[in-house]
Amino acid sequence: MWVGIAVASHWVLDCITHRPDLPLYPGGEERLGLGCGIAARDFRVEGSMFAAGIALYLQCTKAKDRSGTVAWWAYIALLLILYISGTLVSAAAERKTRSRSWNHRAGDPGPWAYWIDRHRLSAS
């Protein structure tokens, strides 16, 4: 259930930032996307969503030990580095090929995120 929710919510957020290149359903011909993530706007739109996610998580949780603080901020730093470097590589590739490719470069952050979350408590 959680994986389905994560996939659906990720698709909605991608729909905001991508140009019309997202299929409405697997194998579908119709493509959707608002294209708000173009060039300089990409950092503003996606960066704002990323910052909002960080703020929401920090408001809802608190570290229960040092790992819950240090690993959390290391994780955020890694995600930022991967995002910035990937955006630069994608921009260079786009100039060369004039097409955008699948932009998920971080692999599966789930196990690390799960471990970090085990070192944090609900703030409520």
C-alpha positions as YAML, in Angstrom:
chain: A
units: angstrom
residues:
- id: 1
  name: MET
  ca: [0.00, 0.00, 0.00]
- id: 2
  name: TRP
  ca: [2.76, 2.47, 0.97]
- id: 3
  name: VAL
  ca: [4.71, 1.72, -2.20]
- id: 4
  name: GLY
  ca: [1.60, 2.44, -4.26]
- id: 5
  name: ILE
  ca: [1.06, 5.74, -2.46]
- id: 6
  name: ALA
  ca: [4.72, 6.68, -2.91]
- id: 7
  name: VAL
  ca: [4.64, 5.88, -6.63]
- id: 8
  name: ALA
  ca: [1.42, 7.82, -7.19]
- id: 9
  name: SER
  ca: [2.60, 10.86, -5.23]
- id: 10
  name: HIS
  ca: [5.97, 10.80, -6.99]
- id: 11
  name: TRP
  ca: [4.20, 10.72, -10.35]
- id: 12
  name: VAL
  ca: [2.09, 13.76, -9.39]
- id: 13
  name: LEU
  ca: [5.19, 15.72, -8.31]
- id: 14
  name: ASP
  ca: [7.01, 14.70, -11.49]
- id: 15
  name: CYS
  ca: [3.97, 15.82, -13.51]
- id: 16
  name: ILE
  ca: [4.41, 19.32, -12.09]
- id: 17
  name: THR
  ca: [8.09, 19.57, -13.00]
- id: 18
  name: HIS
  ca: [8.42, 17.50, -16.20]
- id: 19
  name: ARG
  ca: [7.62, 18.60, -19.69]
- id: 20
  name: PRO
  ca: [4.79, 16.51, -21.23]
- id: 21
  name: ASP
  ca: [6.69, 13.19, -21.24]
- id: 22
  name: LEU
  ca: [4.97, 11.18, -18.49]
- id: 23
  name: PRO
  ca: [2.57, 8.44, -19.59]
- id: 24
  name: LEU
  ca: [-0.89, 8.54, -18.06]
- id: 25
  name: TYR
  ca: [-0.70, 4.75, -17.60]
- id: 26
  name: PRO
  ca: [1.99, 2.15, -18.36]
- id: 27
  name: GLY
  ca: [2.43, 1.85, -22.11]
- id: 28
  name: GLY
  ca: [0.02, 4.71, -22.78]
- id: 29
  name: GLU
  ca: [0.51, 7.04, -25.73]
- id: 30
  name: GLU
  ca: [-0.93, 10.15, -24.05]
- id: 31
  name: ARG
  ca: [1.79, 12.10, -22.21]
- id: 32
  name: LEU
  ca: [1.30, 14.59, -19.39]
- id: 33
  name: GLY
  ca: [3.44, 17.23, -17.72]
- id: 34
  name: LEU
  ca: [3.16, 20.91, -16.81]
- id: 35
  name: GLY
  ca: [6.76, 21.68, -17.73]
- id: 36
  name: CYS
  ca: [7.42, 23.88, -14.70]
- id: 37
  name: GLY
  ca: [10.85, 22.30, -14.28]
- id: 38
  name: ILE
  ca: [12.48, 23.94, -17.28]
- id: 39
  name: ALA
  ca: [16.03, 25.34, -16.95]
- id: 40
  name: ALA
  ca: [16.27, 27.91, -14.11]
- id: 41
  name: ARG
  ca: [12.72, 27.23, -12.93]
- id: 42
  name: ASP
  ca: [13.75, 23.62, -12.32]
- id: 43
  name: PHE
  ca: [15.76, 24.58, -9.23]
- id: 44
  name: ARG
  ca: [13.03, 26.85, -7.90]
- id: 45
  name: VAL
  ca: [10.12, 24.45, -8.35]
- id: 46
  name: GLU
  ca: [11.83, 21.20, -7.36]
- id: 47
  name: GLY
  ca: [13.94, 22.94, -4.71]
- id: 48
  name: SER
  ca: [10.82, 24.43, -3.14]
- id: 49
  name: MET
  ca: [9.14, 21.02, -3.03]
- id: 50
  name: PHE
  ca: [12.29, 19.45, -1.56]
- id: 51
  name: ALA
  ca: [12.56, 22.19, 1.10]
- id: 52
  name: ALA
  ca: [8.87, 21.80, 1.97]
- id: 53
  name: GLY
  ca: [9.38, 18.05, 2.42]
- id: 54
  name: ILE
  ca: [12.37, 18.64, 4.69]
- id: 55
  name: ALA
  ca: [10.46, 21.21, 6.76]
- id: 56
  name: LEU
  ca: [7.44, 18.93, 7.10]
- id: 57
  name: TYR
  ca: [9.59, 15.96, 8.16]
- id: 58
  name: LEU
  ca: [11.54, 18.03, 10.68]
- id: 59
  name: GLN
  ca: [8.29, 19.42, 12.10]
- id: 60
  name: CYS
  ca: [6.83, 15.92, 12.51]
- id: 61
  name: THR
  ca: [9.92, 14.15, 13.88]
- id: 62
  name: LYS
  ca: [12.83, 14.68, 16.23]
- id: 63
  name: ALA
  ca: [16.10, 12.84, 16.57]
- id: 64
  name: LYS
  ca: [16.22, 10.23, 19.32]
- id: 65
  name: ASP
  ca: [20.02, 9.90, 19.12]
- id: 66
  name: ARG
  ca: [23.04, 11.35, 17.33]
- id: 67
  name: SER
  ca: [22.51, 9.08, 14.31]
- id: 68
  name: GLY
  ca: [19.07, 10.56, 13.87]
- id: 69
  name: THR
  ca: [20.66, 13.99, 13.43]
- id: 70
  name: VAL
  ca: [23.98, 13.34, 11.69]
- id: 71
  name: ALA
  ca: [22.70, 10.67, 9.29]
- id: 72
  name: TRP
  ca: [19.63, 12.78, 8.47]
- id: 73
  name: TRP
  ca: [21.66, 15.82, 7.43]
- id: 74
  name: ALA
  ca: [24.21, 13.64, 5.60]
- id: 75
  name: TYR
  ca: [21.31, 12.11, 3.68]
- id: 76
  name: ILE
  ca: [19.95, 15.54, 2.76]
- id: 77
  name: ALA
  ca: [23.44, 16.64, 1.65]
- id: 78
  name: LEU
  ca: [23.81, 13.52, -0.51]
- id: 79
  name: LEU
  ca: [20.41, 14.07, -2.12]
- id: 80
  name: LEU
  ca: [21.33, 17.68, -2.90]
- id: 81
  name: ILE
  ca: [24.67, 16.67, -4.41]
- id: 82
  name: LEU
  ca: [23.02, 13.99, -6.54]
- id: 83
  name: TYR
  ca: [20.29, 16.37, -7.65]
- id: 84
  name: ILE
  ca: [22.64, 19.21, -8.60]
- id: 85
  name: SER
  ca: [25.18, 16.98, -10.33]
- id: 86
  name: GLY
  ca: [22.45, 15.06, -12.12]
- id: 87
  name: THR
  ca: [20.76, 18.26, -13.26]
- id: 88
  name: LEU
  ca: [24.03, 19.54, -14.68]
- id: 89
  name: VAL
  ca: [24.69, 16.26, -16.48]
- id: 90
  name: SER
  ca: [21.10, 16.16, -17.78]
- id: 91
  name: ALA
  ca: [21.37, 19.76, -19.03]
- id: 92
  name: ALA
  ca: [24.59, 18.94, -20.90]
- id: 93
  name: ALA
  ca: [23.06, 15.80, -22.37]
- id: 94
  name: GLU
  ca: [19.95, 17.73, -23.36]
- id: 95
  name: ARG
  ca: [22.00, 20.31, -25.20]
- id: 96
  name: LYS
  ca: [23.79, 17.50, -27.00]
- id: 97
  name: THR
  ca: [20.80, 15.28, -27.81]
- id: 98
  name: ARG
  ca: [17.88, 17.71, -27.40]
- id: 99
  name: SER
  ca: [15.96, 15.20, -25.33]
- id: 100
  name: ARG
  ca: [15.57, 14.66, -21.61]
- id: 101
  name: SER
  ca: [16.14, 11.27, -20.14]
- id: 102
  name: TRP
  ca: [14.89, 9.54, -17.04]
- id: 103
  name: ASN
  ca: [16.36, 11.60, -14.22]
- id: 104
  name: HIS
  ca: [16.38, 9.27, -11.20]
- id: 105
  name: ARG
  ca: [20.07, 8.92, -10.44]
- id: 106
  name: ALA
  ca: [20.11, 8.21, -6.73]
- id: 107
  name: GLY
  ca: [19.32, 4.50, -6.94]
- id: 108
  name: ASP
  ca: [17.16, 3.21, -4.10]
- id: 109
  name: PRO
  ca: [17.48, 5.48, -1.06]
- id: 110
  name: GLY
  ca: [14.79, 3.49, 0.77]
- id: 111
  name: PRO
  ca: [17.03, 1.35, 3.03]
- id: 112
  name: TRP
  ca: [19.06, 4.36, 4.19]
- id: 113
  name: ALA
  ca: [15.92, 6.45, 4.73]
- id: 114
  name: TYR
  ca: [14.34, 3.58, 6.68]
- id: 115
  name: TRP
  ca: [17.44, 3.28, 8.89]
- id: 116
  name: ILE
  ca: [17.50, 7.04, 9.52]
- id: 117
  name: ASP
  ca: [13.79, 7.05, 10.34]
- id: 118
  name: ARG
  ca: [14.41, 4.33, 12.96]
- id: 119
  name: HIS
  ca: [16.66, 6.88, 14.73]
- id: 120
  name: ARG
  ca: [13.95, 9.53, 14.84]
- id: 121
  name: LEU
  ca: [10.77, 9.81, 16.92]
- id: 122
  name: SER
  ca: [7.37, 11.26, 16.16]
- id: 123
  name: ALA
  ca: [7.23, 14.83, 17.48]
- id: 124
  name: SER
  ca: [3.62, 14.48, 18.56]
...
